[in-house]
Amino acid sequence: MPELLTCSRPVETAGEKLADAVSDVLARNEFARFAISGGSALDAACVARVRLADEWKRVVLTWADERCVPVASADSNRGAAAAEGLLSIDGGAETDPSSVVALFKDGDDPRAAIERFGEAWQGKLGEGLDVILLGMGPDGHVASLFPALRPWPVGVPVAHVSRSPKPPADRITLTREALATASCVVLLAAGEVKRDAIKKLMSGDPALPASGLENLLVVTDQALE
């Protein structure tokens, strides 16, 4: 069963938990493999970045999912992260993470994006992740794994979603297998609109893609009782 943490400042709390988890990994390893989400969850990644300070330079950064759009688009998760100072698009900035593994790059088609990420999964990421930040939609989706699109892809770390119920329709997403490799998964779900989905997740509803993930901490401002 996931751990539930209800608090008045969920973004700050989630960011602190993420920073602590990354620091714990860095106490044992040279690098920490950290996957983040876009949207409202990105604010928690920014809190973690500030708390990590120079340790951020030892992070291998990737994403839980990405929209198949140019990085300059307002819909790009990588572009949004760059705008918040988590990385520089061209690389080489003094405050950049150790390396960045993009799920989608300008000019990619989905097949090329998946092939490139697969190579990085085998190489830079060592077939796993350490810490993951997830957001969750009112329908219970995480990354771009939507309850309406079951069954979800299996046997691969990353997949193409061509008909996302939430636009843009074309996306690249980590699969449940990839999410399950992490030793810490922080799911930020704030706001009344997420309450029903949180209840379903905490009850183990198999229709939700985060159900059954080990090492899952749900951070919310919603009291479920």
Steps between C-alpha positions, in 0.01 A plus 500: 500500500638849422601729781272804526628834625236770543637850561419865447794566265514197271730650235766598753466171687527293181807699397665441835429126484646485150814686602549269799458194277749626243750585774463150644584353159800731462632390837542153347553568130681747279181599318124495567256417220205734540184509284266796534154589375376817341185696575429606856737234638794689349485745791604219736800423278602865530483480879718188490750672269546789745543269797750280316720799412832372357382138527281577197817471291505127581147434373422314178172663403218359292120521483206279586340602171526754222276645235619457141536874441796734443684598815396863442134400528309587816403128511861376527588363844872537425447857386304581815776351716758710318290813551504427875880468503524124547717466189619691197371377165839527329687355799824617653360736764678488833176417680396218264446145625772246422313392188155521346312217331223653291196294408439706186715742301416741222479316170441159656230264394372277783691195378830688497429647844427157646812349342723778635350475847538122492872542441524744791297263718756228438793740535476822703202387705623147562150357444350678796417815689560603859247773571184596311264795533149438368193715472154348469198609300142497627452176303791342687752506213870532573766573238299435181350175626126564489236272655298535179786354294543169679668263451819700541819405314702217652848362449659836410619800706347764274209513257321722250148619585326617183154578636534660839159605636668819615654708219751498344406151388851391395728413795793292619465345845688285745320173560400346829808277479725805484315674783530187714882509491522804730577475870292813565192620310340823621153566360375856545120525486367832629153645475144382551478381140753224582319367809309214333807384311705500820235289673505250215878486505514445876245218466719326241267547204676318212353744248751760622853462362668598828322222688740235617814711462734433789671781688214739411439809712184698423524864609173691507309780669181290503375329815334179387293424809 
